[in-house]
């Protein structure tokens, strides 16, 4: 089969991932496709995506049968277009690839770093200025609200327990939350965040929850709370966030993601010393790289043999490549039945 790896640029992660795929899938032709450039071939069978995938990129690929993302996120893939063309779409589950572990570790870094104003502390050393010994909040005894108890959210909970915090959360299935977590349904987000000293966003992004952290949610939080986002920038109303930080409603923020990426030097968040910003790097560890390669290779093998991976997202009515129905995730099987 002919497989293309679609990616934004030649960074270390993309280079290593491409190299590993070529070694592990040596019986297939593995091509590099840099986003914004013409496709390396018009007869691709599989597209491994670490970049946005839009309808226009699919129109000249009559053989393409599977889009497999290299990340747990798939909000930048035009799944409707792929489905209408008979193309399956699959993602890389964070609990399988090591993504959840890596992001959860980084979330703790952002929580502590934002609380202790670590960016400003380090900057004072480089400027040769004595840092004023301000009193920063400790985690012990505080209340932390986790927005989204998926794989990442649950691993953050595991890492927070030793700090001696009270943990709240929101989730689609609050009844399944760990016993020591007080969970609320998504429509009670305002209640969940009201008494939290720290709010950590790790919900999956979608069109439906864009701007989830709105002006009303931010204004309903405890004054002086700290907001951390390791999910996607579109989940936060950035203008409202800026306002909340500037007037002290929020004491600080730790953000690995912003609305428009890559981060622009003109983004006003960069001017606020109480904001700890990183350029969407939380997931990129050796653990996640190895796990992602393993999962993609497994998904390619399953697809080649006509089996569906557990992470198939859609149900094309007329798929270009047939997959065994009995191996489909339940939600996909039911969706397929409704269309028949």
Residue, then its C-alpha position, 0 to 999 in steps of 0.5 A: x500500500x501507498x501511505x503518506x504522512x501529512x505533517x506541518x514541518x520538519x521537527x524532531x517528532x515528525x522526523x522520528x515518527x516518519x523514520x520509525x514508520x518506514x522501518x516498521x512498515x517496510x513492506x509499504x511505500x511511506x511518503x512524506x507530505x508537508x502541509x500546504x504542498x502538493x500531495x506526493x502522489x495521487x494514488x494514496x491508500x492511507x493518510x497518516x495525519x499530524x496536520x489538518x485534513x480538509x476536503x480539498x486535499x481529498x478530492x484528488x485521492x480516488x484510492x484513499x480509504x483511511x485517514x489515521x491521525x497521529x494524535x488523539x485530536x481529530x477536530x481538524x479532520x473534515x470527517x463529514x467530507x471523508x465519510x461522503x467519499x467513502x473514507x474511514x477516519x481513525x484516531x490514536x487513543x491517548x490511553x493507548x499511545x502514552x499521550x494521556x500519561x505525557x499530557x497529565x505529567x505536563x499538566x502538573x508542571x503547568x499547575x505548579x508553574x503558573x501557581x508559583x509564577x515560575x516564568x517570572x521567577x526565571x526571567x528575574x534571574x536572566x535580568x539580574x534582578x532580585x525576585x521579590x519574595x511573594x507568597x504563592x499558593x501551594x497545592x496542598x489543601x486546595x480545590x482542583x476542578x478537572x474539566x473532562x474525565x477522559x483518559x487525560x483527566x483521570x491520569x491528572x486525578x491520579x497525579x494530584x492525589x499525593x498533593x492533598x487536594x479536593x478534586x471536582x470534575x465535569x464529565x458526560x458520565x459523572x456517575x463513573x467518576x472515581x469515588x474520591x472525585x465529586x463529578x458534575x454533568x457538563x451543564x453544571x460546569x458553572x457549579x463545578x468551577x465556582x469553588x475551585x482554586x485551580x481549573x484544568x481543561x482537558x476536555x475533547x474539543x468539538x464544534x459543540x463546545x467551542x468557547x466552553x470557558x466563556x465570560x460567564x464561566x470565568x466570572x463565576x470562578x473564585x476570584x484569584x483562581x488559576x486556569x490551566x489548559x492542556x486540551x485545545x485553545x478553542x475551548x476558551x474565549x480568549x478575549x474573556x480570558x485576557x480580561x479576567x487576567x488583567x483585572x485579577x479575576x484570575x491570578x494566573x494561567x498555564x496554557x499549552x494551547x491557544x486559539x491560533x497556533x503556532x503562537x503569534x508574537x503579537x498574541x497579547x497573552x505573551x505580554x502578561x507575566x502571570x501567564x505561563x505559555x508553552x507551544x503545544x508540546x505537552x504530549x511530545x515525549x519518548x513514551x508518546x512517540x513509541x506508543x503512537x508508532x505502535x498504534x499506527x502500525x497496528x491500525x494499518x495491519x488491521x485495516x489491510x486485513x479488513x478489520x476495524x481498529x477500536x478507534x474508527x470514528x465514522x461509518x461511510x455508507x459506501x466505503x472504498x475498503x470493506x471492514x468486518x462489521x463484527x469488529x466495528x466499535x458499537x457506536x459505529x455499528x449502530x450508526x451504520x444500521x441507521x443509515x441502511 
